[in-house]
């Protein structure tokens, strides 16, 4: 009997976490702010990698010297640029957050192994920013876009 109540409590908690909040709420506004700021922070990392950017060739060559294939560089550009826009809009958030989560897990590994970025200490940069982007993507994967998103509008129209 106690196990049934415990299972119901876990189910209710998961429903609360996974189901986007309805109506105006502090959590909904918080998710909106988080999504917009996350996208604003990620966008400058994708823009220089996009075709037509003056920095693209230099960045691509640098990655090639570290043993990262040009196709993976192009994939990173697409993920960072379009991922940031989709997250800000709250469009296809679950899919985009899943892609970003996988991407940033891989980037933390590459940053610490191939790029030899250290664990950040004081003024020396490391892989901490990659890790923060991973945590942000994971948060959006678990919570969804929230009520103030295109995803929520589409859901309510259906």
N, C-alpha and C positions, 0 to 999 in steps of 0.2 A: 504494500500500500504506500509506504513512504517513498519507494522507488518511483511509483507512478506520479506522485506529487513533484518529485525531483525532476523527472523527465518533462513534466508539464512546465515547470519553472524554467528549465533550460530552453524548451521550445519557445516559450513566451519571450525570453531574453533574446533569442536568435531572431524571432519575428520583429522585435523592436529594433534590433541592429540592422537587419536586412531590408525591412520595409521602409520606403521613404516616408518622412513625416508629411502629414496632410495639413494644409492651411498655414496661415502665418505663425511662425514659431521662431524662437531664438536659434534652435538647431538648424532650421531651414536657412535662416539668414547667415548663420555661421558657415554652413556648407557652401552657400553662394560666394561668400567672401573668400573662403579657402580655395574654391575652384578658380576664381578669377585671379587671385594672387599667385596660385600655383602655376597657372598658365602664363601669367606675366613673367614669372621667374624662369620658366622653361623656354619660352619663345626666343630669347636672345642666344640660347645655345643652339637652336636649330637654324636660325636665319643665316649665319655665316656658312653653314654647310650646304645651303640650297644652291641649285644652279643659278648663275648670274651674279653670285656674290664675289666680291674681290678677294675674299679670304679663302674661298673654297679650295683652290688648287694648293695653296700652302698647307692648309689643314689636312687635305687628302694625302698629300705627299708625306707629311709628318706621320700620319697613321700608317701609311704603306711601309715606312721605314721601321715601324714597330712590329710589322708583320700582320697588320690588319688589312684584309682584302678591301679593295675599292668598293665592291658591292656592299660590304657591311657598313662602310662609311656612308654610302648612299641610303641604305636602310635606316641608319641612325638619323640622318637628316630628315627623312620622311616621318619617322616616329616622333622626333622632337618637335618639328615644325607643326605638322598637322595634329599631333597628339595634344599640343598645348592649346590649339584653337578649339578642338573638339571638347576638351575639358572645360575651357572657359565658357563655352556655349551650353555645356551640359547635354551634349548630343552624343549618343552611342557611348555613354560614360562607362558602362560595365565592360564593354569590349575594349575601349581605349585604355581604361585603367588596368585591365588584365595584360594588355600588350606592354604598357609602361612598366608594370610590376616585373614582368619577365625581363624586359630590356634593362632595367636598372639593377636587377640582381646580377645579370651578366656584366654590366658596366662596373659594378663594385668589384667583381672578380677580376676583370681585365685591368681596372685601375690599380689594383693592389698587386697584380702579378706582372703583366706585360709592361704597364706604364710605370711600375715601381713607385706608385704614390704611397707614402707612408700613412700610418694612422696619424691624424692631425694633432699637432702639438703646438701650442702658442701661435706663432706667426707663420709656421710652415704649413702650406696647404696640403691636403691629402684627399682621401676618397670620401670625406664627410658629406660633401654636397651631393654626390651620387647616392649616398645612403639616405640622406634626407628626401631626395626625390623618390627613392624607392618606398620609403615609409608613407609619403604623401599619396603615391599611386595605390599602395595597399589600403590606405584609409578610404580612398574613393571606391576601390573595388568592394570593400566591405559595407560601406554606407550607401552607395549610389550617389546620384547627383543631387538629390533633395528636391523639394517642391518647387524651387525657383530655377527650373531648367527646361530645356526643350524636351528632354526625355519625359518629364512629368506632364507637359502639355500633350504630348503624343499619347501617353498612357490614359489621360483623362478623356481624350477624344475617342478612344477606342471603345 
